[in-house]
Amino acid sequence: MPYWRLSGYYLFYFGALGALVPYWGLYLQDRGLTPLAIGELMAILTGTKLIAPPLLGWLADHTGAGMRLVRLASLLAALSFGTIFLAEGFWGIAAVMFVASCFWNAALPQMEAITFNHLGDRANRYAGVRLWGSVGFILTVSGLGWVLQGSGIGLLPWFVLALFFGIWGASLLVPDARKGHQGKGEDALRRLLRRPEILAFLAAGLLMQVSHGAYYAFYSIYLKSAGYTGLAVGGLWAWAVFVEVLVFLGMHRLLEHFGARRVLLASLALAVLRWLLIGNMVDLVAVQVLAQALHAATFGAFHASAIHLAHHYFPGRAQGRGQALYNSLSFGAGGAAGSLLAGRLWSESDPAVTFGVAALAAGLAWLIAWIWVDRARRF
């Protein structure tokens, strides 16, 4: 298994995420955009996951050129993002974000499928590769917190562009892998989507990302308005992902001992707690440290268990499209809806209400998952 080459891709990919998620809202605010406009633009960043991954997944499954498509999409993402320096106003920025994020978001589900194909029977070891994405996120978010505080948020696009080219460079080093589980792989995707546990799994993923909308779009802005410095904001983001790395290191043991269903349910329950803590106790630094530590559950443990379930639910030739479908419905439709809803709530009410709605979304996801997901493995 090409462990380090796979890990390098995740390092740069989630490094770019570490530049965009905590700081892009601040960059848009610095360019004079309103909270509603910021919510809409952040929705574009995630909403393209609804379009691009299924298209690339279909191409990968029908051509067998998964890694070549990942490399092409990564290069086009970097080239298109470079036009951000020419963009003017809401619509100019929106156009750049739409095109660049289409290519950027399209590649990751295929890399997930390729990574699992390299892992073979060692699927529980996925977290050991994926943790390097968390390392990239930590390095970026903590380093940028220090750099941007002294040099200004205007430098952010240059760092993002460098990381996008890093993704492309890393993709050139990753070999392709043959798809396994060909026996079940002939099942039509539409037949799989008639199974209630798969529909419930996709619905839970969508609602979980709806609940993250306020966090990704407005958490940094919320902290700044509460008096936190740029360095403190970066430190809280870095702390969240550091704890996530610790969970990834032991994730294969958690999955082996508890199973993906229980890990998924625990993550959803902790998401409810996390959003309530953030929305109601932003002035208490210790509470925010605790809430950020819960990122290990709401993103790390949830993502690892969900990817594990997607790999199980969508075997063989449906694998690329299945991973893309999970990614597009959860991070795409769910993330976009969450950002749009958060932008509206942030403009019309207060942060406690916004994060309270996020907690309700996570609670509904928990109920759906508890009733239907992996029903054969009840507590």
Secondary structure, 3 states (H helix, E strand, C coil): CCHHHHHHHHHHHHHHHHHHHHHHHHHHHHCCCCHHHHHHHHHHHHHHHHCHHHHHHHHHHHHCCHHHHHHHHHHHHHHHHHHHHHCCHHHHHHHHHHHHHHHHHHHHHHHHHHHHHHHCCCHHHHHHHHHHHHHHHHHHHHHHHHHHHHHCHHHHHHHHHHHHHHHHHHHCCCCCCCCCCCCCCCCCHHHHCCCHHHHHHHHHHHHHHHHCHHHHHHHHHHHHHCCCCHHHHHHHHHHHHHHHHHHHHHHHHHHHHHHHHHHHHHHHHHHHHHHHHHHHCCCCHHHHHHHHHCHHHHHHHHHHHHHHHHHHHCCHHHHHHHHHHHHHHHHHHHHHHHHHHHHHHHHHCCHHHHHHHHHHHHHHHHHHHHHHCCCCCCC
